[in-house]
């Protein structure tokens, strides 16, 4: 049987991760979603044009297939192609419904982007099929489903949350993210666990491949002291962004007690007045930004001890038998004061620096290396 091929989706992924003709592997599942939702829309279009019919005809999607045939440059633009069977010189009888489906999806997403209700364009049960799409998007990233048009049908992190919370039964949504915490329960037979984060308890299930790492994290370094860990996977959140359930574990990383991200996570839980009525609360976004600029410290042989400062600053401290070093940083501006005391000569070194300035970062790392934290 002859085949007819045509490009039906060319979504443009926008953000720093998508520069050049490449798409991160975690987004391959997103493209599979497009095939499933395209077929679902095609079946719905057929039923709309055939009132009284409750299901599409047998063999409706026979011979229909989808494939990614390339990724063009600029921001990453995967080319999703649909193959339909031909009968003689013409497409198969139901091909036009599959060809019209992308237009309906783009229309619904444009309505969503403009603040409207996309369920006026497509049924909610079809829109819910979009849940896996964009789960790995980060703030500042988005997808344009109609990139060559003035109205590009943007699918942002915010739009995705609004869509899913608006139409889901429990008013929640999923996203791919990492959760930091400590295991307080691990059941090998049921393959379940419970993670205690800084603010709440979250349960989940695991596959055999992750059991060894989970067991290591569950064992106590000291009595009552479990190892911190980072669980990356698909997490279901409430409309207020509270984690409810870890639906799928993709990776488990057991952390050191002085892991930088784990220590910073503890600062987010502090409330105003945490020190005898004094002490400012920390902005979670500012702490996350600070962590991004401390990532290079992981290349050193010792992580800093991190402490809150009642003035809203963050103190990082290193010490060995030669030097005591303190870096006092404002997480909002990333400006900090570096102080080092040579324990032998009693000489001190001071410097004001900004962590998002390349030359200051370089100076700081070199100073720590010279002090013995190589």
HELIX and SHEET records of a PDB file:
HELIX    1   1 UNK A   16  UNK A   18  5                                   3    
HELIX    2   2 UNK A   25  UNK A   27  5                                   3    
HELIX    3   3 UNK A   28  UNK A   48  1                                  21    
HELIX    4   4 UNK A   95  UNK A  113  1                                  19    
HELIX    5   5 UNK A  118  UNK A  120  5                                   3    
HELIX    6   6 UNK A  124  UNK A  127  1                                   4    
HELIX    7   7 UNK A  128  UNK A  132  5                                   5    
HELIX    8   8 UNK A  157  UNK A  167  1                                  11    
HELIX    9   9 UNK A  208  UNK A  210  5                                   3    
HELIX   10  10 UNK A  211  UNK A  218  1                                   8    
HELIX   11  11 UNK A  260  UNK A  268  1                                   9    
HELIX   12  12 UNK A  284  UNK A  292  1                                   9    
HELIX   13  13 UNK A  295  UNK A  299  5                                   5    
HELIX   14  14 UNK A  358  UNK A  370  1                                  13    
SHEET    1   A 3 UNK A   3  UNK A   9  0                                        
SHEET    2   A 3 UNK A  77  UNK A  87 -1                                        
SHEET    3   A 3 UNK A  65  UNK A  72 -1                                        
SHEET    1   B 3 UNK A   3  UNK A   9  0                                        
SHEET    2   B 3 UNK A  77  UNK A  87 -1                                        
SHEET    3   B 3 UNK A  90  UNK A  91 -1                                        
SHEET    1   C 3 UNK A  12  UNK A  14  0                                        
SHEET    2   C 3 UNK A 142  UNK A 144 -1                                        
SHEET    3   C 3 UNK A 154  UNK A 156 -1                                        
SHEET    1   D 6 UNK A 172  UNK A 187  0                                        
SHEET    2   D 6 UNK A 192  UNK A 196 -1                                        
SHEET    3   D 6 UNK A 201  UNK A 205 -1                                        
SHEET    4   D 6 UNK A 243  UNK A 254  1                                        
SHEET    5   D 6 UNK A 228  UNK A 238 -1                                        
SHEET    6   D 6 UNK A 172  UNK A 187 -1                                        
SHEET    1   E 2 UNK A 220  UNK A 222  0                                        
SHEET    2   E 2 UNK A 225  UNK A 226 -1                                        
SHEET    1   F 5 UNK A 305  UNK A 308  0                                        
SHEET    2   F 5 UNK A 313  UNK A 319 -1                                        
SHEET    3   F 5 UNK A 323  UNK A 330 -1                                        
SHEET    4   F 5 UNK A 335  UNK A 342 -1                                        
SHEET    5   F 5 UNK A 348  UNK A 354 -1                                        
END                                                                             
